[in-house]
């Protein structure tokens, strides 16, 4: 830390954190998750972010049509991931 600087505890940080991971297939999701396992610093960084917000976060989900979106939402509900 440079002279005169200070560390702000993450619990005091306010605002919106946005990170686009840009995955659109199961293979891309698996590749992203593998990349976290292979890069401990990257995984630790994301872990700190999730801990700072008590694991509460949101995702923007898009698809080619309403039917595709409904199937994705149904699957997320079945897996207990989606809370509405």
N, C-alpha and C positions, 0 to 999 in steps of 0.2 A: 504494500500500500504506500502511496506517495505521501510525503509530509503534508499535514493538514487535512488529509482525507479521513473518511470514516466509513464504517461498514453499516449498512442499513439492514436490520434483521428482516428476513423475508416476510415475516408476519405483518410488517408495516408497509410493505410494497403494495400499492394499489394500482388498479388499472387492468387492462386486458392484455394477456399474453397470447400471441397467435403464432402457431407453428404449422406451416403447411407441409404435410408429408406426401401428398399427391399419390395415393394408392387407389387403384381402381379394379384390382383383381385380387383374389386370394393369394396368388403367387407373389404379388407385390407386397401384400401385408406380411407374408412369411419372410420375404427378403428384408423388409424393414425391421422385423423383430430379430432376425439373425444379426443384422448390422448392430443392433443394440447389444446383443450378447458378445459380439466380437470387439466392440469399442467400449471398454469399461468407463472411460471418461464421459462419453456421450450418454450412456445409461445412467451414470451417477448424476449427471446434470438434469436429466428428465425426472429422476427419482426425487431430487430436491424440489423441483417445481411442483410435482404432485403432492409431496408432503407439505409444502407451503400453503396449499389450498385444501388440505385435508382430503385429497383425492377427488374433489368435486371438479368436474370439467365438462365441457360440451364439445360436440362435433357437428360439423356441417356435412350433411349427407346429400349427395345429388345422384341423379340417374337419368337414363335416356327417356323414361316415361313414368307415369304414375304407377302402372302395374309393377315395374321393377322396384320402385321405391317402396311400395306396399309389401312386396316380398322381403326386401331387406329389413324393413321395420318389424315384420312378423318374426323373422329369424332372430333379430336382436331381442325381441320380447321373450321368445321361447328360451333363449340363453340367459335370460335374467339380466341383460345388460342395459336395456332401454327402460328408463323410468320416465313416465309422463304424468 
